[in-house]
């Protein structure tokens, strides 16, 4: 998650949509007052190598905690010598709005990433189960992981109302990031920075891009996707034939 006061932009980081790669690229445009949440140590290495700003301004300060009279957190912070996180990687839209306040939330452009849900569920399956997982186990996994079918609603909606001002489509990053650059000219070059960054890009097993064949063998998963990703399907015209 990135909140850029410099560019009046909030990046709500959805899951399994190349959000880390985009976050790394966007952090190169961040200023010292912007909020950048930590990512994995491996991904932070990539970010440093590309010259992006690392994690900053994401923890509570002592004044925050005292004003809130949050004595349990104050005690834990003293014991652990580590301040609790106010903002974190995949913070939901509602929690973020509450923590930044209505004025900042209203004034910032809210950006997130969307992806073909049939493709995203396969990506989530391998992320959860590992590269050696067998695609034949998809239905058993899906029926045991209901959270895979409400994966990104918390980043796109608050109380059932959509809050994202500009979506970047995973399948059309070049044109959509270009549109974001046009909207915020100070981000010129963002798409070029993003191109070639592949954080977490080697987990999915090869040979799992034929979505129609995969879901023909897993009709119950197909039905769950149609039910739970109806917004993405309707708004962006996603179909099972795309990959």
DRENLODO-272360 format. One line per field, with one value per residue (C-alpha): residue number from 1; residue in one letter; x, y, z. Coordinates in Angstrom, 2 decimals. Layout:
N
seq <- NUM,...
type <- a,...
xx <- X,...
yy <- Y,...
zz <- Z,...
***
This chain:
243
seq <- 1,2,3,4,5,6,7,8,9,10,11,12,13,14,15,16,17,18,19,20,21,22,23,24,25,26,27,28,29,30,31,32,33,34,35,36,37,38,39,40,41,42,43,44,45,46,47,48,49,50,51,52,53,54,55,56,57,58,59,60,61,62,63,64,65,66,67,68,69,70,71,72,73,74,75,76,77,78,79,80,81,82,83,84,85,86,87,88,89,90,91,92,93,94,95,96,97,98,99,100,101,102,103,104,105,106,107,108,109,110,111,112,113,114,115,116,117,118,119,120,121,122,123,124,125,126,127,128,129,130,131,132,133,134,135,136,137,138,139,140,141,142,143,144,145,146,147,148,149,150,151,152,153,154,155,156,157,158,159,160,161,162,163,164,165,166,167,168,169,170,171,172,173,174,175,176,177,178,179,180,181,182,183,184,185,186,187,188,189,190,191,192,193,194,195,196,197,198,199,200,201,202,203,204,205,206,207,208,209,210,211,212,213,214,215,216,217,218,219,220,221,222,223,224,225,226,227,228,229,230,231,232,233,234,235,236,237,238,239,240,241,242,243
type <- x,x,x,x,x,x,x,x,x,x,x,x,x,x,x,x,x,x,x,x,x,x,x,x,x,x,x,x,x,x,x,x,x,x,x,x,x,x,x,x,x,x,x,x,x,x,x,x,x,x,x,x,x,x,x,x,x,x,x,x,x,x,x,x,x,x,x,x,x,x,x,x,x,x,x,x,x,x,x,x,x,x,x,x,x,x,x,x,x,x,x,x,x,x,x,x,x,x,x,x,x,x,x,x,x,x,x,x,x,x,x,x,x,x,x,x,x,x,x,x,x,x,x,x,x,x,x,x,x,x,x,x,x,x,x,x,x,x,x,x,x,x,x,x,x,x,x,x,x,x,x,x,x,x,x,x,x,x,x,x,x,x,x,x,x,x,x,x,x,x,x,x,x,x,x,x,x,x,x,x,x,x,x,x,x,x,x,x,x,x,x,x,x,x,x,x,x,x,x,x,x,x,x,x,x,x,x,x,x,x,x,x,x,x,x,x,x,x,x,x,x,x,x,x,x,x,x,x,x,x,x,x,x,x,x,x,x,x,x,x,x,x,x
xx <- 0.00,1.24,-0.29,1.44,0.80,3.21,0.85,-2.50,-2.72,-3.61,-2.64,-4.89,-2.94,-5.18,-3.99,-2.54,-2.68,1.04,0.51,4.01,5.62,3.51,4.25,7.99,7.72,5.49,7.83,10.44,8.12,7.41,8.45,9.77,6.32,4.58,3.47,5.03,4.33,6.88,6.97,8.95,12.72,13.26,11.04,12.63,15.96,14.45,13.07,16.44,18.24,15.90,16.23,12.76,12.02,11.70,9.14,8.48,5.91,3.77,4.01,2.09,3.96,3.99,1.69,-0.81,-0.97,-1.18,-3.99,-5.87,-5.10,-4.04,-2.18,-1.94,-0.19,2.07,3.12,3.75,5.79,7.95,8.48,9.27,11.08,9.07,6.18,2.94,1.96,-0.68,-0.64,0.21,0.68,-2.86,-4.85,-8.50,-10.19,-12.42,-9.57,-7.40,-10.08,-10.52,-6.79,-6.03,-9.22,-11.99,-10.12,-7.09,-9.29,-11.52,-8.65,-6.62,-7.11,-7.76,-6.05,-6.12,-5.51,-8.08,-7.49,-9.50,-10.88,-10.56,-6.86,-6.39,-7.86,-5.33,-2.54,-3.84,-4.03,-0.33,0.65,-1.18,-0.22,3.18,4.54,4.43,0.68,-1.50,-4.20,-6.48,-6.74,-8.25,-11.81,-10.83,-8.68,-11.36,-14.04,-11.74,-10.69,-13.76,-11.50,-10.19,-13.58,-13.72,-10.09,-10.19,-13.59,-12.14,-9.86,-12.55,-15.58,-16.65,-20.00,-20.94,-20.09,-17.16,-14.40,-11.67,-11.37,-9.10,-8.53,-5.45,-6.28,-3.68,-4.14,-3.73,-1.09,0.68,-2.35,-3.87,-0.67,-0.25,-3.69,-2.65,0.46,-1.77,-3.95,-0.94,1.81,4.41,4.21,5.54,7.80,5.93,4.94,8.54,9.71,7.02,7.89,10.26,9.63,8.34,8.05,6.68,6.52,7.91,5.45,2.78,3.38,3.83,1.09,-1.76,-2.93,-5.65,-8.45,-11.31,-9.79,-8.98,-12.44,-14.18,-12.73,-13.70,-17.28,-17.92,-15.01,-16.25,-19.65,-18.06,-16.10,-19.23,-21.03,-18.36,-16.66,-19.81,-18.69,-15.37,-16.98,-19.74,-17.63,-14.58,-16.13,-13.94,-14.65,-13.35,-11.70,-9.30,-5.93
yy <- 0.00,3.47,6.80,9.51,12.98,14.16,13.03,12.91,9.19,6.10,2.69,0.00,-3.20,-6.07,-9.68,-11.78,-8.89,-7.98,-5.40,-5.80,-5.12,-2.00,-0.90,-1.22,0.92,3.52,3.86,5.38,8.40,8.75,11.64,11.67,12.34,9.53,6.31,3.11,-0.20,-3.05,-5.95,-9.18,-9.05,-10.49,-7.85,-5.08,-6.14,-5.65,-2.27,-1.07,-2.26,-0.16,2.95,2.99,4.33,1.63,1.36,4.66,6.46,3.35,2.91,4.63,7.37,7.77,10.79,8.72,6.09,8.53,10.49,7.24,6.22,2.91,1.69,-2.00,-1.03,1.39,-1.37,-3.82,-1.20,-0.58,-4.29,-5.14,-1.88,-1.75,0.54,-1.12,-0.72,1.87,0.90,-2.47,-4.10,-5.27,-2.86,-2.70,0.44,0.92,0.65,2.92,5.59,5.54,5.94,8.68,10.65,11.82,14.82,12.89,10.04,12.41,14.42,11.44,9.45,5.85,3.33,-0.46,-3.40,-5.85,-9.18,-11.82,-13.79,-17.18,-16.53,-14.96,-17.97,-20.26,-17.90,-17.87,-21.68,-22.05,-19.25,-21.02,-24.60,-24.21,-24.64,-28.44,-28.51,-30.47,-28.53,-31.55,-30.55,-27.16,-28.01,-29.49,-26.47,-24.00,-25.59,-25.37,-21.77,-19.56,-16.51,-17.09,-15.95,-12.70,-11.94,-8.34,-6.92,-5.17,-3.12,-2.16,-1.53,0.07,-1.10,-2.40,0.83,0.94,3.35,2.88,5.88,4.25,0.56,-0.82,-4.00,-6.73,-7.69,-4.11,-2.63,-0.68,1.31,1.68,2.85,5.18,6.60,7.11,8.97,11.23,11.90,12.62,13.95,13.81,9.99,10.06,7.04,4.84,2.29,2.05,1.46,-1.16,-3.07,-5.90,-6.06,-9.54,-9.81,-13.22,-14.16,-17.71,-19.52,-20.60,-23.90,-23.72,-25.17,-23.75,-20.96,-22.89,-21.68,-23.22,-26.70,-26.29,-25.11,-27.71,-30.18,-27.97,-26.77,-26.06,-23.63,-22.03,-21.48,-19.93,-17.48,-16.41,-15.86,-14.03,-12.04,-10.78,-7.14,-7.67,-9.84,-7.32,-4.17,-5.37,-8.00,-10.82,-14.25,-17.75,-17.62,-14.83,-15.47
zz <- 0.00,-0.82,0.14,-1.85,-0.43,-3.13,-5.90,-4.00,-4.76,-2.75,-4.07,-2.57,-3.03,-4.10,-4.00,-6.84,-9.33,-9.64,-6.92,-5.50,-8.87,-9.31,-5.75,-6.36,-9.49,-7.82,-4.82,-7.15,-7.47,-3.74,-1.54,2.04,3.54,1.67,3.37,2.03,3.74,3.99,1.54,1.81,2.32,-1.17,-2.75,-0.72,-2.24,-5.70,-4.66,-3.35,-6.47,-8.63,-6.51,-4.97,-1.52,1.12,3.92,5.67,7.81,8.28,12.06,14.85,16.64,20.41,20.13,18.09,20.80,23.70,22.01,21.52,25.11,23.62,26.71,25.65,22.40,24.27,26.66,23.82,21.96,25.04,25.66,22.05,21.26,18.07,17.19,15.97,12.34,11.52,7.84,6.34,2.97,2.18,4.33,3.29,2.03,5.07,7.58,5.47,5.19,8.95,9.58,7.06,7.71,5.42,4.00,2.77,1.56,-0.41,-1.90,-3.13,-6.31,-5.27,-7.56,-7.48,-9.81,-11.16,-12.89,-14.71,-11.73,-13.42,-13.94,-10.51,-8.68,-10.40,-9.35,-5.76,-5.76,-6.60,-4.23,-1.41,-2.25,-3.89,-7.39,-7.13,-6.44,-8.85,-10.67,-10.22,-6.55,-7.40,-6.37,-3.00,-2.28,-3.36,-1.21,1.80,1.15,0.96,1.36,-2.18,-3.45,-1.51,-2.04,-3.20,-2.28,0.76,-1.50,-3.99,-1.76,1.50,2.81,-0.63,-2.46,-4.94,-3.89,-6.51,-8.84,-11.40,-11.98,-13.68,-15.56,-15.13,-18.77,-20.02,-17.75,-20.49,-21.61,-18.15,-16.46,-19.42,-18.67,-15.04,-16.20,-18.30,-15.28,-13.04,-15.34,-12.55,-12.84,-16.41,-16.84,-14.37,-17.00,-18.17,-14.59,-14.06,-17.23,-16.43,-12.67,-11.84,-8.08,-7.07,-10.73,-10.64,-8.38,-10.84,-12.61,-16.37,-18.56,-16.47,-18.80,-20.63,-18.40,-20.38,-20.08,-16.40,-15.41,-17.55,-15.06,-12.08,-12.66,-8.97,-8.87,-12.08,-10.45,-7.35,-9.48,-11.37,-8.07,-6.12,-8.88,-10.56,-10.20,-11.98,-14.66,-15.37,-15.23,-17.15,-19.39,-18.16,-19.59,-19.12,-22.56,-21.56,-19.95
***
